[in-house]
Amino acid sequence: MIGLAREMIDAGELGDIVSFQGEFSEDFMGNPSSPWSWRCEAAHAGGALADLGSHLLAMARHLLGDVEAVCADSSTVHRQRPASNGSQEMRSIAVDDQTHALLRFANGARGTFSSSWLKHGYKNHLSFEISGTKGTLAFDQERLNELRIYRTGAAGRDGFQRLLAGPAQPGYAAFCPAPGHQLGYNELKALEVQALILAVCGKGSRGPDFEEAWQIERLATAIRLAAAEQRWVALSDI
């Protein structure tokens, strides 16, 4: 469905893009008694920004292109966690539990970014709303087989329309011949592995590469710096 969203944006179905609102929230670290793990080690992971936010930044770049500048704020809510399940030993936490940012895209759009692993009730809330001069497109990975679109100019037909995944989307028909029957998260992983193998063999379309991974890390670094210094940071300075 992300591929479909990109097609619709590139085709101008939303008009000129005005704004991006993105969020990736889960709650697996919401309980202060949840134990320390490698995710809590700054040298190996990088908190909610790196663990969850990197996926959202990748999606934002894929859909809207380069980000020129960011302003951000981060916080560590639970500063200590048990060293392991049931342990009395506590370990200090030096990474963010949540990070929020403002984004300025090179195409003129403005955006918001939010990543948190403390937000109770959300299990895989990788989501966005993209608004343009002709409509709005919305996606939530907890409902990964659908997009919602609102188109302007439909007098008497106001409201969002739900678009369902089906055989028209690449890879779907390999698992099911009819729309509305739903693909699961694991099927998407299988399609990703297929794309990787085809790329290694020199077949298929080119996907994210090491250059793109570096650009995502560069963007995360800018957000981290903006939060630490409480100022706008230009990507050209990173």
WOPE-V562220 format. One record per backbone hydrogen bond with DSSP energy under -0.5 kcal/mol. NH is the residue of the N-H (numbers start at 1). CO is the residue of the C=O. Records with the same first field share a line. If there is no record, write none. Layout:
NH: CO, CO
This chain:
5: 1
6: 2
7: 3
8: 4
9: 5
10: 6
11: 7
12: 9
13: 8
15: 12
18: 131
19: 131
20: 110
21: 129
22: 20, 112
23: 127
24: 114
25: 125
26: 116
27: 122
29: 117
30: 27
34: 31
36: 82
40: 37
41: 38
42: 40
44: 41
45: 41
46: 39
47: 39
48: 96
50: 46
51: 47
52: 48
53: 48
54: 49
55: 52
56: 52
57: 53
58: 54
59: 55
60: 56
61: 57
62: 58
63: 59
64: 60
65: 60, 61
68: 104
69: 104
70: 233
71: 102
73: 100
75: 98
77: 75
79: 77
81: 91
83: 89
87: 84
91: 81
93: 79
94: 40
97: 75
98: 75
99: 115
100: 73
101: 113
102: 71
103: 111
104: 69
105: 103, 109
106: 66
108: 105
110: 18
111: 103
112: 20
113: 101
114: 22
115: 99
116: 24
117: 97
119: 26
120: 118
122: 119
125: 25
126: 124
127: 23, 125
128: 139
129: 21
130: 137
131: 19, 129
132: 135
133: 16
134: 14
135: 14
136: 150
137: 130
138: 148
139: 128
141: 126
143: 140
144: 141
146: 143
147: 163
148: 138
149: 161
150: 136
152: 134
154: 151
155: 153
157: 154
161: 149
163: 147, 161
164: 162
165: 145
169: 166
172: 169
173: 169
174: 171
175: 172
176: 172
180: 165
181: 178
188: 184
189: 185
190: 186
191: 187
192: 188
193: 189
194: 190
195: 191
196: 192
197: 193
198: 194
199: 195
200: 196
201: 197
202: 199
203: 198
213: 209
214: 210
215: 211
216: 212
217: 213
218: 214
219: 215
220: 216
221: 217
222: 218
223: 219
224: 220
225: 221
226: 222
227: 223
228: 224
229: 225
230: 226
231: 226
233: 70
235: 68
236: 68
237: 234
238: 235
